[in-house]
């Protein structure tokens, strides 16, 4: 059975699990790697693309609007006190060394505000950071932040690679736990065989997990749901093996 056919049958044809059990460990591993790679692309390629485009656009706007500032010796220095503001859907970037930092912070729901001697970070109305530059012990200038924004391609690629790696590791961890739980099910299979079967039993939950990530769905119990789906599929797969073997005996009579 080829990989694509195995992918389709893992959803509904539980008698096919008898074939999956007899497959080599190498073929089952190859199936799981391809499954994880394909659906990690489904889950994270578009978010990484959006991050890249957002950072690219922000980099252009930053270089155009933000003056050549520097933070040195605990103070924000801007030539001619030329303040700057960049407003985006995700938040606002403010550079202002003349206004009261607290009054500035009250104006924005989300964003990062660089004041005369203090930086404030807000997220959805909550202050996440309120620190004086002197306590942070940091000096930087426009080019330092600009350099980070200009590295949008490398940052988005690294983000995708890290998320995809986590997705792949998550698949094997889920399959291993499901195989452990599956030892309570009746059926003449070894733990190694149940682990191979778990790689196929996790297919629906892998697809669902990718969809959740793509559309941004996250709710309490989602992880348990994905494990539960895998356990149910393994149980039905082991039952399917018994039915397949019984059918083979009937056919031989």
C-alpha positions as CSV (number, residue, x, y, z in Angstrom):
1,X,0.0,0.0,0.0
2,X,1.5,3.4,-1.0
3,X,1.7,6.3,1.4
4,X,-1.1,8.3,-0.1
5,X,-3.5,5.3,0.0
6,X,-2.4,4.6,3.6
7,X,-3.2,8.2,4.5
8,X,-6.7,7.9,3.1
9,X,-7.5,4.5,4.5
10,X,-6.2,5.4,8.0
11,X,-9.3,7.6,8.4
12,X,-12.1,5.0,7.7
13,X,-10.8,1.6,6.8
14,X,-9.9,-0.1,10.0
15,X,-9.3,-3.4,8.5
16,X,-6.3,-1.8,6.7
17,X,-4.6,-1.6,10.1
18,X,-3.8,-5.3,9.6
19,X,-1.7,-4.2,6.6
20,X,-0.2,-1.3,8.6
21,X,0.9,-3.7,11.3
22,X,2.8,-5.9,8.9
23,X,4.6,-3.0,7.2
24,X,8.3,-2.5,8.0
25,X,9.3,0.0,10.7
26,X,11.1,2.0,8.0
27,X,7.9,2.4,5.9
28,X,5.9,3.5,8.9
29,X,8.5,6.0,9.9
30,X,8.7,7.4,6.4
31,X,4.9,7.8,6.4
32,X,5.0,9.7,9.7
33,X,7.8,12.0,8.6
34,X,6.0,12.9,5.3
35,X,2.7,13.3,7.3
36,X,4.4,15.6,9.8
37,X,6.2,17.7,7.2
38,X,3.2,18.2,4.9
39,X,0.9,19.3,7.7
40,X,3.5,21.4,9.5
41,X,3.6,23.3,6.2
42,X,-0.2,23.5,6.2
43,X,-0.1,24.7,9.8
44,X,2.7,27.2,9.8
45,X,3.7,28.3,6.3
46,X,1.0,31.0,6.0
47,X,1.6,32.4,9.5
48,X,5.3,32.6,8.8
49,X,4.5,34.3,5.4
50,X,2.4,36.8,7.3
51,X,5.1,37.5,9.8
52,X,7.6,38.0,7.0
53,X,5.3,40.5,5.1
54,X,4.3,42.4,8.3
55,X,8.0,42.8,9.3
56,X,8.9,43.8,5.8
57,X,6.2,46.5,5.7
58,X,7.0,47.7,9.2
59,X,10.7,47.9,8.3
60,X,9.9,50.2,5.3
61,X,7.7,52.4,7.5
62,X,10.2,52.4,10.3
63,X,13.0,53.6,8.1
64,X,10.9,56.3,6.6
65,X,9.2,57.7,9.7
66,X,11.5,57.1,12.6
67,X,14.3,59.7,13.2
68,X,17.9,58.7,13.9
69,X,17.4,58.2,17.7
70,X,19.6,56.6,20.3
71,X,19.1,55.5,23.9
72,X,22.3,56.2,25.8
73,X,23.1,56.7,29.5
74,X,19.5,56.0,30.4
75,X,18.0,58.8,28.2
76,X,16.3,58.8,24.8
77,X,18.0,61.3,22.4
78,X,16.2,62.4,19.3
79,X,17.6,65.1,16.9
80,X,15.5,68.2,17.2
81,X,13.1,66.3,19.5
82,X,11.4,64.9,16.3
83,X,8.9,62.4,17.8
84,X,7.5,59.5,15.8
85,X,4.4,57.3,15.8
86,X,3.7,54.1,13.8
87,X,0.2,52.8,14.1
88,X,-0.6,49.3,13.1
89,X,-3.5,46.8,13.8
90,X,-1.3,44.8,16.1
91,X,-0.1,47.8,18.1
92,X,1.6,51.2,18.0
93,X,5.3,52.2,18.1
94,X,5.9,55.5,19.8
95,X,9.1,57.5,20.1
96,X,8.6,60.6,22.3
97,X,11.1,62.3,24.6
98,X,9.1,65.4,25.4
99,X,5.7,64.1,26.7
100,X,4.8,62.4,30.0
101,X,5.3,58.7,29.5
102,X,2.2,57.7,31.5
103,X,-0.1,60.1,29.6
104,X,1.3,58.6,26.4
105,X,0.7,55.0,27.6
106,X,-2.9,55.8,28.5
107,X,-3.6,56.7,24.8
108,X,-2.8,53.2,23.5
109,X,-4.3,49.8,24.0
110,X,-1.3,47.8,22.7
111,X,2.1,48.9,21.6
112,X,5.6,49.9,22.7
113,X,6.2,53.4,23.9
114,X,9.8,54.8,24.2
115,X,9.7,57.9,26.5
116,X,12.4,60.2,27.8
117,X,13.8,57.7,30.3
118,X,11.3,54.9,30.3
119,X,10.0,52.2,28.0
120,X,6.4,50.9,28.4
121,X,5.0,47.8,26.6
122,X,1.2,47.3,26.6
123,X,-0.9,44.4,25.4
124,X,-4.6,44.6,25.2
125,X,-4.7,47.4,27.8
126,X,-2.4,45.7,30.3
127,X,1.0,47.0,31.0
128,X,3.5,44.2,30.4
129,X,6.6,46.2,30.9
130,X,7.4,49.5,32.6
131,X,11.1,50.0,33.1
132,X,13.6,52.8,33.1
133,X,16.4,52.4,30.6
134,X,19.0,52.8,33.4
135,X,17.7,49.7,35.1
136,X,17.6,47.7,31.9
137,X,21.3,48.6,31.4
138,X,21.0,48.9,27.6
139,X,22.1,51.3,24.9
140,X,20.8,51.0,21.3
141,X,19.9,53.2,18.4
142,X,17.7,53.3,15.3
143,X,19.9,51.0,13.3
144,X,19.8,48.2,16.0
145,X,16.0,47.9,15.7
146,X,16.1,48.5,12.0
147,X,18.6,45.6,11.6
148,X,16.2,43.2,13.4
149,X,13.3,44.3,11.2
150,X,15.4,44.0,8.0
151,X,16.1,40.4,9.0
152,X,12.4,39.5,8.4
153,X,13.2,36.7,6.0
154,X,15.6,34.9,8.4
155,X,13.3,35.5,11.4
156,X,10.2,34.2,9.7
157,X,12.1,31.2,8.4
158,X,13.5,30.4,11.8
159,X,10.0,30.7,13.3
160,X,8.7,28.2,10.7
161,X,11.5,25.8,11.3
162,X,11.1,25.9,15.1
163,X,7.3,25.4,14.9
164,X,7.6,22.7,12.3
165,X,10.2,20.8,14.5
166,X,7.9,21.1,17.5
167,X,5.0,19.8,15.3
168,X,7.0,16.8,14.3
169,X,8.2,16.0,17.8
170,X,4.6,16.4,19.0
171,X,3.4,13.8,16.5
172,X,5.9,11.2,17.8
173,X,5.2,12.0,21.5
174,X,1.4,11.7,20.9
175,X,1.9,8.4,19.0
176,X,4.0,7.0,21.9
177,X,1.5,8.0,24.6
178,X,-1.3,6.6,22.5
179,X,0.6,3.3,22.0
180,X,1.1,3.1,25.8
181,X,-2.6,3.6,26.5
182,X,-3.3,1.1,23.7
183,X,-1.6,-1.7,25.7
184,X,-4.9,-2.0,27.6
185,X,-6.7,-3.0,24.5
186,X,-7.2,-6.7,23.7
187,X,-5.4,-7.8,20.6
188,X,-2.4,-9.9,19.6
189,X,0.1,-7.1,18.9
190,X,3.4,-6.2,20.4
191,X,4.2,-2.7,21.7
192,X,6.3,-2.0,18.7
193,X,3.4,-2.9,16.4
194,X,1.0,-0.7,18.4
195,X,3.4,2.2,18.1
196,X,3.4,1.7,14.3
197,X,-0.3,1.6,14.3
198,X,-0.4,4.7,16.5
199,X,1.4,6.6,13.7
200,X,-1.5,5.9,11.5
201,X,-4.1,6.3,14.3
202,X,-2.8,9.9,14.9
203,X,-3.4,10.9,11.3
204,X,-6.8,12.5,11.9
205,X,-5.6,14.3,15.0
206,X,-2.5,15.6,13.1
207,X,-4.8,17.0,10.3
208,X,-7.1,18.5,12.9
209,X,-4.1,20.0,14.8
210,X,-2.8,21.6,11.6
211,X,-6.2,23.1,10.9
212,X,-6.5,24.5,14.4
213,X,-3.1,26.1,14.1
214,X,-3.8,27.5,10.6
215,X,-7.1,29.2,11.7
216,X,-6.0,30.1,15.2
217,X,-8.3,27.8,17.1
218,X,-7.2,27.2,20.7
219,X,-9.5,26.1,23.5
220,X,-9.3,24.4,26.8
221,X,-9.1,20.6,26.3
222,X,-7.9,20.7,22.7
223,X,-4.8,18.7,23.5
224,X,-6.9,16.1,25.3
225,X,-9.3,16.0,22.3
226,X,-6.4,15.2,19.9
227,X,-5.1,12.4,22.2
228,X,-8.7,11.0,22.6
229,X,-9.1,10.9,18.8
230,X,-5.9,9.0,18.5
231,X,-6.8,6.5,21.2
232,X,-10.2,5.8,19.6
233,X,-8.6,5.3,16.2
234,X,-6.1,2.9,17.7
235,X,-8.8,0.9,19.5
236,X,-10.9,0.7,16.2
237,X,-7.7,-0.2,14.3
238,X,-6.9,-3.1,16.6
239,X,-10.5,-4.3,16.4
240,X,-10.2,-4.0,12.6
241,X,-7.1,-6.2,12.7
242,X,-9.1,-8.9,14.5
243,X,-12.0,-8.7,11.9
244,X,-9.5,-8.8,9.1
245,X,-7.8,-11.9,10.5
246,X,-11.2,-13.5,11.1
247,X,-12.2,-12.8,7.5
248,X,-9.0,-14.4,6.3
249,X,-9.8,-17.6,8.3
250,X,-13.3,-17.7,6.8
251,X,-12.0,-17.2,3.3
252,X,-9.6,-20.2,3.8
253,X,-12.5,-22.5,4.8
